[in-house]
Amino acid sequence: MHEAQRAHDRRRRTRRFRCHAPTGVCCSWPIGQNFKITGFARNLFDKKYLNEVIPAIEFGGSFISPGQRRQIGVEVGYKF
């Protein structure tokens, strides 16, 4: 097998198991000396992705873990 063919086969194998990280955003605002408000978004565009793929040929397939869905929230913190 030629080197170019091996490189092409390697790219095909890795492309099948590629994982995409979601877009995350976080902003914090201090209020006074003790309060802080933080707004955040995880997987902002609600993209479906695979968190982890473990090939398990001995079981006839793969173990696949889906990624987190969109999560948007606000955290309020107080420093004692």
C-alpha atoms as an extended CHARMM CRD file, in Angstrom:
* protein
*
        80  EXT
         1         1  MET       CA              0.0000000000        0.0000000000        0.0000000000  PROA      1               0.0000000000
         2         2  HSD       CA              1.3240000000        3.4240000000       -0.9250000000  PROA      2               0.0000000000
         3         3  GLU       CA              1.9070000000        6.1450000000        1.6770000000  PROA      3               0.0000000000
         4         4  ALA       CA             -0.7940000000        8.3450000000        0.1090000000  PROA      4               0.0000000000
         5         5  GLN       CA             -3.3420000000        5.5230000000        0.3810000000  PROA      5               0.0000000000
         6         6  ARG       CA             -2.4400000000        4.9160000000        4.0570000000  PROA      6               0.0000000000
         7         7  ALA       CA             -2.7990000000        8.6390000000        4.8280000000  PROA      7               0.0000000000
         8         8  HSD       CA             -6.1940000000        8.6860000000        3.0850000000  PROA      8               0.0000000000
         9         9  ASP       CA             -7.3740000000        5.6490000000        5.1060000000  PROA      9               0.0000000000
        10        10  ARG       CA             -6.1590000000        7.2740000000        8.3390000000  PROA      10              0.0000000000
        11        11  ARG       CA             -8.1330000000       10.4680000000        7.5570000000  PROA      11              0.0000000000
        12        12  ARG       CA            -11.2810000000        8.4630000000        6.8290000000  PROA      12              0.0000000000
        13        13  ARG       CA            -11.0120000000        6.6180000000       10.1700000000  PROA      13              0.0000000000
        14        14  THR       CA            -10.4330000000        9.7630000000       12.2360000000  PROA      14              0.0000000000
        15        15  ARG       CA            -13.1590000000       11.7310000000       10.4360000000  PROA      15              0.0000000000
        16        16  ARG       CA            -15.7520000000        9.1960000000       11.5070000000  PROA      16              0.0000000000
        17        17  PHE       CA            -14.9520000000        9.6760000000       15.2180000000  PROA      17              0.0000000000
        18        18  ARG       CA            -14.3660000000       13.4440000000       15.2490000000  PROA      18              0.0000000000
        19        19  CYS       CA            -15.9020000000       15.2790000000       18.2220000000  PROA      19              0.0000000000
        20        20  HSD       CA            -16.9270000000       18.9330000000       18.1330000000  PROA      20              0.0000000000
        21        21  ALA       CA            -16.8000000000       21.0640000000       21.2390000000  PROA      21              0.0000000000
        22        22  PRO       CA            -19.8120000000       23.3470000000       21.7530000000  PROA      22              0.0000000000
        23        23  THR       CA            -19.6800000000       27.1190000000       22.0300000000  PROA      23              0.0000000000
        24        24  GLY       CA            -19.7390000000       28.4180000000       25.5880000000  PROA      24              0.0000000000
        25        25  VAL       CA            -20.0990000000       31.9850000000       26.8700000000  PROA      25              0.0000000000
        26        26  CYS       CA            -19.7180000000       33.3620000000       30.4010000000  PROA      26              0.0000000000
        27        27  CYS       CA            -19.8950000000       36.9540000000       31.7300000000  PROA      27              0.0000000000
        28        28  SER       CA            -19.6060000000       38.1290000000       35.3480000000  PROA      28              0.0000000000
        29        29  TRP       CA            -20.6760000000       41.4310000000       36.9100000000  PROA      29              0.0000000000
        30        30  PRO       CA            -19.5820000000       42.4200000000       40.4290000000  PROA      30              0.0000000000
        31        31  ILE       CA            -22.2110000000       44.2550000000       42.4510000000  PROA      31              0.0000000000
        32        32  GLY       CA            -20.6310000000       45.9650000000       45.4080000000  PROA      32              0.0000000000
        33        33  GLN       CA            -17.8830000000       44.1400000000       47.2840000000  PROA      33              0.0000000000
        34        34  ASN       CA            -19.7000000000       40.9140000000       48.1590000000  PROA      34              0.0000000000
        35        35  PHE       CA            -22.1570000000       40.1280000000       45.3330000000  PROA      35              0.0000000000
        36        36  LYS       CA            -21.4660000000       38.7960000000       41.8710000000  PROA      36              0.0000000000
        37        37  ILE       CA            -23.8860000000       37.8430000000       39.0640000000  PROA      37              0.0000000000
        38        38  THR       CA            -22.7330000000       35.5100000000       36.2960000000  PROA      38              0.0000000000
        39        39  GLY       CA            -24.6400000000       34.7410000000       33.1190000000  PROA      39              0.0000000000
        40        40  PHE       CA            -23.6030000000       31.6770000000       31.1110000000  PROA      40              0.0000000000
        41        41  ALA       CA            -24.5260000000       29.6080000000       28.0960000000  PROA      41              0.0000000000
        42        42  ARG       CA            -23.2060000000       26.1560000000       27.2110000000  PROA      42              0.0000000000
        43        43  ASN       CA            -23.7000000000       24.8240000000       23.6900000000  PROA      43              0.0000000000
        44        44  LEU       CA            -25.1940000000       28.1870000000       22.7610000000  PROA      44              0.0000000000
        45        45  PHE       CA            -26.2890000000       27.1430000000       19.2520000000  PROA      45              0.0000000000
        46        46  ASP       CA            -27.7310000000       23.7990000000       20.4560000000  PROA      46              0.0000000000
        47        47  LYS       CA            -25.4410000000       21.8220000000       18.1500000000  PROA      47              0.0000000000
        48        48  LYS       CA            -25.6920000000       18.0480000000       18.4350000000  PROA      48              0.0000000000
        49        49  TYR       CA            -22.2550000000       16.5000000000       18.9410000000  PROA      49              0.0000000000
        50        50  LEU       CA            -20.6180000000       13.4020000000       20.3440000000  PROA      50              0.0000000000
        51        51  ASN       CA            -18.8730000000       13.8310000000       23.6690000000  PROA      51              0.0000000000
        52        52  GLU       CA            -17.0350000000       10.5280000000       23.5060000000  PROA      52              0.0000000000
        53        53  VAL       CA            -16.8190000000        7.6090000000       21.1000000000  PROA      53              0.0000000000
        54        54  ILE       CA            -15.1530000000        4.3640000000       22.1940000000  PROA      54              0.0000000000
        55        55  PRO       CA            -14.8260000000        1.7570000000       19.4450000000  PROA      55              0.0000000000
        56        56  ALA       CA            -15.7140000000       -1.6620000000       20.8890000000  PROA      56              0.0000000000
        57        57  ILE       CA            -15.2790000000       -4.1760000000       18.0920000000  PROA      57              0.0000000000
        58        58  GLU       CA            -15.5600000000       -7.1130000000       20.4780000000  PROA      58              0.0000000000
        59        59  PHE       CA            -19.1650000000       -6.0510000000       21.2380000000  PROA      59              0.0000000000
        60        60  GLY       CA            -20.0390000000       -5.3850000000       17.6000000000  PROA      60              0.0000000000
        61        61  GLY       CA            -20.2020000000       -1.5920000000       17.7190000000  PROA      61              0.0000000000
        62        62  SER       CA            -19.1890000000        1.4540000000       19.7190000000  PROA      62              0.0000000000
        63        63  PHE       CA            -20.0230000000        3.0940000000       23.0270000000  PROA      63              0.0000000000
        64        64  ILE       CA            -21.2680000000        6.5710000000       22.1520000000  PROA      64              0.0000000000
        65        65  SER       CA            -21.8850000000        9.3880000000       24.6380000000  PROA      65              0.0000000000
        66        66  PRO       CA            -23.9480000000       12.3080000000       23.2910000000  PROA      66              0.0000000000
        67        67  GLY       CA            -22.9320000000       15.8560000000       24.1540000000  PROA      67              0.0000000000
        68        68  GLN       CA            -24.7450000000       18.2440000000       26.4400000000  PROA      68              0.0000000000
        69        69  ARG       CA            -27.7720000000       20.0940000000       25.0540000000  PROA      69              0.0000000000
        70        70  ARG       CA            -28.1600000000       23.8830000000       25.2890000000  PROA      70              0.0000000000
        71        71  GLN       CA            -28.0000000000       25.2220000000       28.8350000000  PROA      71              0.0000000000
        72        72  ILE       CA            -28.5110000000       28.8960000000       29.6740000000  PROA      72              0.0000000000
        73        73  GLY       CA            -28.5280000000       30.2630000000       33.1930000000  PROA      73              0.0000000000
        74        74  VAL       CA            -27.6440000000       32.8600000000       35.7760000000  PROA      74              0.0000000000
        75        75  GLU       CA            -25.6110000000       32.3520000000       38.9530000000  PROA      75              0.0000000000
        76        76  VAL       CA            -25.6810000000       34.7070000000       41.9070000000  PROA      76              0.0000000000
        77        77  GLY       CA            -22.7940000000       34.5900000000       44.3560000000  PROA      77              0.0000000000
        78        78  TYR       CA            -22.1660000000       36.1700000000       47.7460000000  PROA      78              0.0000000000
        79        79  LYS       CA            -18.7250000000       36.2990000000       49.3730000000  PROA      79              0.0000000000
        80        80  PHE       CA            -18.7880000000       35.9990000000       53.1760000000  PROA      80              0.0000000000
